[in-house]
Amino acid sequence: MTPRPGTMRLACMFSSILLFGAAGLLLFISLQDPTELAPQQAPGIKFNIRPRQPHHDVPPGGSQDGDLKAPTERITWDLSSGAPRGRNLPAPDQPQSPLQRGTRLRLRQRRRRLLIKKMPAAATIPANSSDVPFIRPGPGTLDGRWVSLHRSQQERKRVMQEACAKYRASSSRRAVTPRHVSRIFVEDRHRVLYCEVPKAGCSNWKRVLMVLAGLASSTADIQHNTVHYGSALKRLDTFDRQGILHRLSTYTKMLFVREPFERLVSAFRDKFEHPNSYYHPVFGKAILARYRANASREALRTGSGVRFPEFVQYLLDVHRPVGMDIHWDHVSRLCSPCLIDYDFVGKFESMEDDANFFLSLIRAPRNLTFPRFKDRHSQEARTTARIAHQYFAQLSALQRQRTYDFYYMDYLMFNYSKPFADLY
């Protein structure tokens, strides 16, 4: 029996529909990435940070974050003792359907995959880090300048880790105490921990953190006293044990350093060459009484007029009349880089590039850049290598050598060259 023409046309149409459907399914499967089939966890630098919108992954004061505690509470713990690592506890602002969440996740992962393919291989991440490679999370072309900054970060971390392994071999077995994190400031929105190094751009970094936290709309609107004497920014040691461990293991940890001699001269110029209601009576009086043979009664009364050689004598004296101060203390003591594995190490000398590179990594608002203005004594030139040499020329060769020895670990860990040819 011969099929009728109408029946044959229907069969052909049905076969065509099946073929097109199968081809479409194969095309869809080929375009998928296996990594999109399972959720991924990415502590530290996050790729889904939205500008000027707070994180709500963990409710403030919840058990994961840890409650705020009094700064005077003394605790001791070990990073290896059950620290929460890489937990992903989403709690979005409004309920979303599984379909919406899945679609957003696939879009983010697709953008991330395209960026990963374009960038160089990342260095091996140490076990106590936040386990996140530095991949620029913003859209755009990854040009040679960005790749250079990325490689510079890898090299800085390598040098720092080698110095720690050589001279501070026991640090990895030490317990973290509140003292180790007392200079670290917390910005929860973008999951940032910043270790404050005075005279290395810390005032402007605090301004940036305040803008990131939504406490100000512009860095230019924040006064010096608000930055240093306000309570807007939280320190890491004000959280309880669980809150500190959670942030150390999942937030992006960064610090900025400066050439030690320049940082020392900058501190001296700021604190002793200008009127100061704290450093003159507390440090100035004691320095003049101990190191100036014929100090005038007026100088001893006010503590004003300390000279740089006298200040260096105080610094090098094992029996200092007054203690150390954060403005000239070692970075290795302030931030404990051999105990806390920092994800990002910036330098004052390349501040603009490093700072804006870091802001792009954490997906800060694109209109937020690191401020260029000088925080104090804006009429004076910044302390440069030339100005630092002028001050150190007032010292003997032995004093210069002893000062270099004093800051030797900072020179070694952060790969700064010897500032004078006669140093050994």
VEXTORMI-67779 format. One record per residue (C-alpha): residue number from 1; x, y, z; residue in one letter. Coordinates in pm, whole numbers, plus 50000, padded with zeros to 5 digits. Example, Ala and Ser with C-alpha at 12.3 -4.5 7.8 and 13.67 -1.06 7.14 Angstrom:
PT   n  east north    up res
PT   1 51230 49550 50780   A
PT   2 51367 49894 50714   S
END
This chain:
PT   n  east north    up res
PT   1 50000 50000 50000   M
PT   2 50147 50337 49896   T
PT   3 50149 50608 50172   P
PT   4 49943 50911 50094   R
PT   5 50130 51239 50023   P
PT   6 49985 51411 50332   G
PT   7 50111 51137 50562   T
PT   8 50462 51161 50417   M
PT   9 50474 51536 50468   R
PT  10 50374 51499 50833   L
PT  11 50643 51235 50889   A
PT  12 50909 51456 50731   C
PT  13 50805 51754 50944   M
PT  14 50816 51547 51264   F
PT  15 51162 51412 51176   S
PT  16 51292 51765 51110   S
PT  17 51163 51887 51446   I
PT  18 51339 51599 51625   L
PT  19 51668 51668 51443   L
PT  20 51659 52042 51525   F
PT  21 51579 51967 51888   G
PT  22 51867 51719 51921   A
PT  23 52109 51965 51758   A
PT  24 52003 52242 51993   G
PT  25 52050 52018 52297   L
PT  26 52400 51919 52184   L
PT  27 52492 52285 52128   L
PT  28 52363 52383 52473   F
PT  29 52563 52104 52643   I
PT  30 52881 52195 52455   S
PT  31 52858 52555 52577   L
PT  32 52830 52460 52942   Q
PT  33 53132 52455 53177   D
PT  34 53159 52160 53418   P
PT  35 53237 52404 53698   T
PT  36 52887 52550 53663   E
PT  37 52726 52225 53763   L
PT  38 52829 52260 54127   A
PT  39 52841 52566 54358   P
PT  40 53186 52701 54438   Q
PT  41 53317 52861 54753   Q
PT  42 53549 53159 54731   A
PT  43 53648 53314 55063   P
PT  44 53863 53625 55075   G
PT  45 53833 53829 54758   I
PT  46 53474 53792 54642   K
PT  47 53363 53812 54281   F
PT  48 53003 53899 54351   N
PT  49 53052 54219 54555   I
PT  50 52815 54490 54448   R
PT  51 52912 54856 54496   P
PT  52 52776 55028 54804   R
PT  53 52568 54729 54919   Q
PT  54 52652 54557 55249   P
PT  55 52726 54187 55288   H
PT  56 52474 53990 55485   H
PT  57 52634 53647 55462   D
PT  58 52650 53634 55840   V
PT  59 52425 53848 56062   P
PT  60 52616 54099 56278   P
PT  61 52670 53955 56620   G
PT  62 52581 53606 56501   G
PT  63 52763 53298 56613   S
PT  64 52974 53281 56296   Q
PT  65 53097 53640 56310   D
PT  66 53136 53637 56683   G
PT  67 53011 53900 56921   D
PT  68 53205 54213 56997   L
PT  69 53401 54188 57317   K
PT  70 53573 54433 57544   A
PT  71 53923 54524 57417   P
PT  72 54068 54441 57757   T
PT  73 53972 54073 57739   E
PT  74 54282 53857 57697   R
PT  75 54257 53537 57498   I
PT  76 54501 53302 57328   T
PT  77 54432 53056 57051   W
PT  78 54597 52867 56768   D
PT  79 54504 52922 56404   L
PT  80 54520 52548 56349   S
PT  81 54260 52472 56617   S
PT  82 53941 52434 56422   G
PT  83 53928 52772 56252   A
PT  84 53629 52802 56020   P
PT  85 53763 52814 55665   R
PT  86 53583 52901 55346   G
PT  87 53230 52868 55473   R
PT  88 52960 52994 55244   N
PT  89 52650 53099 55434   L
PT  90 52435 53298 55193   P
PT  91 52160 53507 55348   A
PT  92 52045 53748 55075   P
PT  93 51856 54065 55148   D
PT  94 51534 53925 54998   Q
PT  95 51425 53567 54934   P
PT  96 51509 53442 54586   Q
PT  97 51387 53135 54402   S
PT  98 51633 52854 54323   P
PT  99 51601 52941 53953   L
PT 100 51702 53304 54013   Q
PT 101 51997 53206 54232   R
PT 102 52112 52946 53979   G
PT 103 52095 53194 53691   T
PT 104 52295 53459 53879   R
PT 105 52554 53199 53986   L
PT 106 52603 53079 53627   R
PT 107 52644 53436 53498   L
PT 108 52904 53520 53765   R
PT 109 53094 53196 53706   Q
PT 110 53094 53249 53329   R
PT 111 53243 53599 53366   R
PT 112 53495 53465 53613   R
PT 113 53592 53177 53381   R
PT 114 53661 53417 53093   L
PT 115 53889 53626 53319   L
PT 116 54075 53323 53450   I
PT 117 54157 53207 53098   K
PT 118 54326 53541 53024   K
PT 119 54551 53567 53327   M
PT 120 54884 53402 53421   P
PT 121 54900 53101 53649   A
PT 122 54873 53191 54016   A
PT 123 55138 53102 54271   A
PT 124 55073 52826 54521   T
PT 125 54859 52954 54808   I
PT 126 54991 52881 55161   P
PT 127 54772 52667 55380   A
PT 128 54688 52944 55630   N
PT 129 54586 53199 55368   S
PT 130 54233 53278 55256   S
PT 131 54287 53045 54956   D
PT 132 54197 53292 54684   V
PT 133 54410 53373 54379   P
PT 134 54428 53735 54276   F
PT 135 54200 53755 53974   I
PT 136 54064 54090 53874   R
PT 137 53690 54069 53934   P
PT 138 53588 54369 53725   G
PT 139 53504 54363 53356   P
PT 140 53747 54485 53091   G
PT 141 54067 54383 52925   T
PT 142 54353 54252 53135   L
PT 143 54636 54463 52998   D
PT 144 55009 54426 53055   G
PT 145 55010 54674 53340   R
PT 146 54760 54469 53539   W
PT 147 54956 54148 53478   V
PT 148 55272 54325 53598   S
PT 149 55100 54429 53922   L
PT 150 54977 54075 53974   H
PT 151 55328 53933 53930   R
PT 152 55468 54198 54161   S
PT 153 55232 54076 54432   Q
PT 154 55347 53719 54384   Q
PT 155 55711 53825 54414   E
PT 156 55652 54035 54727   R
PT 157 55475 53749 54899   K
PT 158 55749 53508 54798   R
PT 159 56024 53731 54943   V
PT 160 55827 53786 55264   M
PT 161 55758 53416 55310   Q
PT 162 56122 53323 55248   E
PT 163 56241 53575 55507   A
PT 164 55991 53438 55757   C
PT 165 56095 53081 55687   A
PT 166 56462 53169 55735   K
PT 167 56449 53390 56044   Y
PT 168 56112 53322 56205   R
PT 169 56083 52946 56165   A
PT 170 55881 52904 56484   S
PT 171 55615 53165 56394   S
PT 172 55384 52915 56227   S
PT 173 55358 52725 56555   R
PT 174 55285 53029 56770   R
PT 175 54939 53116 56894   A
PT 176 54767 53431 56773   V
PT 177 54687 53672 57056   T
PT 178 54493 53999 57060   P
PT 179 54825 54186 57040   R
PT 180 54895 54032 56699   H
PT 181 54571 54170 56553   V
PT 182 54540 54493 56750   S
PT 183 54648 54708 56452   R
PT 184 54413 54537 56206   I
PT 185 54098 54723 56100   F
PT 186 53787 54544 55974   V
PT 187 53561 54634 55683   E
PT 188 53284 54375 55671   D
PT 189 53103 54487 55356   R
PT 190 53387 54397 55124   H
PT 191 53551 54151 55365   R
PT 192 53875 54341 55407   V
PT 193 54130 54335 55691   L
PT 194 54379 54622 55682   Y
PT 195 54685 54628 55907   C
PT 196 54772 54987 55991   E
PT 197 55135 55090 55937   V
PT 198 55168 55456 56042   P
PT 199 55346 55689 55797   K
PT 200 55267 55453 55508   A
PT 201 54938 55606 55396   G
PT 202 54734 55479 55691   C
PT 203 54515 55791 55728   S
PT 204 54397 55776 55370   N
PT 205 54351 55401 55388   W
PT 206 54121 55444 55684   K
PT 207 53925 55700 55482   R
PT 208 53891 55449 55201   V
PT 209 53766 55182 55444   L
PT 210 53508 55424 55582   M
PT 211 53377 55494 55232   V
PT 212 53370 55121 55155   L
PT 213 53171 55065 55473   A
PT 214 52916 55327 55370   G
PT 215 53011 55564 55654   L
PT 216 53099 55849 55418   A
PT 217 53033 55931 55054   S
PT 218 53382 56064 54978   S
PT 219 53729 56041 55128   T
PT 220 53762 56419 55102   A
PT 221 53476 56465 55351   D
PT 222 53652 56285 55639   I
PT 223 53859 56492 55881   Q
PT 224 54186 56378 56040   H
PT 225 54042 56354 56392   N
PT 226 53750 56147 56266   T
PT 227 53994 55906 56105   V
PT 228 54221 55854 56405   H
PT 229 54013 55935 56711   Y
PT 230 53665 55824 56607   G
PT 231 53521 55480 56660   S
PT 232 53373 55429 56314   A
PT 233 53612 55150 56217   L
PT 234 53631 54832 56421   K
PT 235 53958 54666 56517   R
PT 236 53992 54293 56482   L
PT 237 54083 54243 56848   D
PT 238 53740 54375 56955   T
PT 239 53576 54055 56828   F
PT 240 53561 53730 57016   D
PT 241 53775 53429 56931   R
PT 242 53537 53284 56673   Q
PT 243 53481 53618 56502   G
PT 244 53855 53681 56473   I
PT 245 53930 53334 56338   L
PT 246 53646 53357 56087   H
PT 247 53776 53687 55948   R
PT 248 54140 53581 55942   L
PT 249 54053 53272 55741   S
PT 250 53800 53421 55497   T
PT 251 53864 53796 55455   Y
PT 252 54120 53957 55225   T
PT 253 54413 54064 55442   K
PT 254 54635 54351 55325   M
PT 255 54904 54587 55449   L
PT 256 55108 54872 55300   F
PT 257 55473 54927 55390   V
PT 258 55734 55198 55334   R
PT 259 56113 55222 55308   E
PT 260 56214 55215 55678   P
PT 261 56452 55515 55684   F
PT 262 56200 55733 55498   E
PT 263 55921 55620 55729   R
PT 264 56136 55704 56034   L
PT 265 56219 56053 55903   V
PT 266 55856 56113 55813   S
PT 267 55754 56025 56170   A
PT 268 56020 56253 56318   F
PT 269 55919 56548 56100   R
PT 270 55552 56503 56182   D
PT 271 55581 56450 56559   K
PT 272 55880 56664 56660   F
PT 273 55912 56948 56410   E
PT 274 55558 57072 56463   H
PT 275 55362 57160 56778   P
PT 276 55224 56844 56931   N
PT 277 55038 56811 57259   S
PT 278 55135 56447 57309   Y
PT 279 55476 56370 57158   Y
PT 280 55652 56680 57292   H
PT 281 55561 56637 57661   P
PT 282 55573 56256 57661   V
PT 283 55867 56176 57433   F
PT 284 56035 56515 57385   G
PT 285 56094 56588 57752   K
PT 286 56241 56245 57820   A
PT 287 56466 56255 57512   I
PT 288 56603 56601 57591   L
PT 289 56661 56517 57957   A
PT 290 56860 56205 57869   R
PT 291 57048 56293 57551   Y
PT 292 57107 56671 57560   R
PT 293 57385 56765 57800   A
PT 294 57298 57133 57843   N
PT 295 56927 57139 57775   A
PT 296 56763 57469 57860   S
PT 297 56499 57491 58127   R
PT 298 56245 57591 57861   E
PT 299 56327 57287 57647   A
PT 300 56293 57056 57944   L
PT 301 55963 57217 58035   R
PT 302 55801 57189 57690   T
PT 303 55987 56899 57529   G
PT 304 56012 57099 57205   S
PT 305 56312 57117 56975   G
PT 306 56428 56754 56970   V
PT 307 56697 56707 56705   R
PT 308 56713 56404 56476   F
PT 309 57041 56263 56620   P
PT 310 56887 56282 56968   E
PT 311 56578 56103 56847   F
PT 312 56792 55826 56693   V
PT 313 56986 55795 57019   Q
PT 314 56657 55730 57195   Y
PT 315 56554 55478 56929   L
PT 316 56876 55277 56961   L
PT 317 56896 55288 57340   D
PT 318 56815 54950 57493   V
PT 319 56721 55140 57810   H
PT 320 56485 55391 57649   R
PT 321 56342 55652 57886   P
PT 322 56002 55596 57717   V
PT 323 55870 55299 57525   G
PT 324 55829 55237 57154   M
PT 325 55561 55404 56947   D
PT 326 55366 55268 56652   I
PT 327 55493 55547 56425   H
PT 328 55846 55408 56427   W
PT 329 55798 55050 56543   D
PT 330 55889 54764 56307   H
PT 331 55627 54649 56058   V
PT 332 55713 54293 56159   S
PT 333 55594 54379 56514   R
PT 334 55292 54585 56412   L
PT 335 55140 54338 56166   C
PT 336 55304 53999 56244   S
PT 337 55343 53901 55876   P
PT 338 55521 53577 55970   C
PT 339 55216 53467 56168   L
PT 340 54933 53618 55960   I
PT 341 54944 53532 55591   D
PT 342 54861 53858 55411   Y
PT 343 54696 53830 55071   D
PT 344 54817 54169 54946   F
PT 345 55137 54363 55021   V
PT 346 55141 54718 54889   G
PT 347 55419 54975 54899   K
PT 348 55404 55344 54973   F
PT 349 55646 55409 54686   E
PT 350 55395 55271 54433   S
PT 351 55087 55369 54631   M
PT 352 54860 55487 54352   E
PT 353 54903 55179 54133   D
PT 354 54899 54931 54423   D
PT 355 54603 55089 54600   A
PT 356 54381 55119 54296   N
PT 357 54479 54767 54189   F
PT 358 54368 54639 54529   F
PT 359 54040 54831 54507   L
PT 360 53970 54669 54171   S
PT 361 54041 54325 54320   L
PT 362 53780 54366 54592   I
PT 363 53534 54519 54344   R
PT 364 53511 54853 54518   A
PT 365 53290 55116 54353   P
PT 366 53466 55233 54038   R
PT 367 53443 55598 54138   N
PT 368 53645 55528 54454   L
PT 369 54018 55583 54411   T
PT 370 54292 55622 54667   F
PT 371 54315 55990 54771   P
PT 372 54631 56180 54681   R
PT 373 54609 56462 54933   F
PT 374 54856 56492 55223   K
PT 375 54678 56440 55551   D
PT 376 54881 56680 55769   R
PT 377 55118 56970 55707   H
PT 378 55005 56982 55347   S
PT 379 55227 57283 55277   Q
PT 380 55538 57070 55327   E
PT 381 55687 56830 55076   A
PT 382 55644 56461 55146   R
PT 383 55945 56281 55288   T
PT 384 56141 56140 54996   T
PT 385 56466 55943 54969   A
PT 386 56654 56270 54916   R
PT 387 56506 56428 55230   I
PT 388 56572 56111 55433   A
PT 389 56938 56116 55323   H
PT 390 56969 56474 55444   Q
PT 391 56853 56374 55790   Y
PT 392 57068 56061 55808   F
PT 393 57371 56264 55697   A
PT 394 57355 56419 56047   Q
PT 395 57443 56080 56198   L
PT 396 57772 55899 56226   S
PT 397 57838 55592 56011   A
PT 398 57796 55377 56322   L
PT 399 57456 55528 56402   Q
PT 400 57338 55472 56046   R
PT 401 57453 55110 56062   Q
PT 402 57282 55050 56396   R
PT 403 56960 55206 56265   T
PT 404 56976 54981 55959   Y
PT 405 57029 54682 56189   D
PT 406 56729 54795 56393   F
PT 407 56505 54779 56084   Y
PT 408 56686 54488 55918   Y
PT 409 56387 54252 55915   M
PT 410 56169 54517 55748   D
PT 411 56437 54574 55484   Y
PT 412 56466 54201 55426   L
PT 413 56099 54103 55433   M
PT 414 55985 54379 55199   F
PT 415 56287 54373 54969   N
PT 416 56415 54728 55018   Y
PT 417 56770 54811 54912   S
PT 418 57032 54943 55151   K
PT 419 56989 55321 55163   P
PT 420 57364 55391 55205   F
PT 421 57655 55228 55025   A
PT 422 57863 55186 55342   D
PT 423 57602 54970 55516   L
PT 424 57669 54600 55554   Y
END
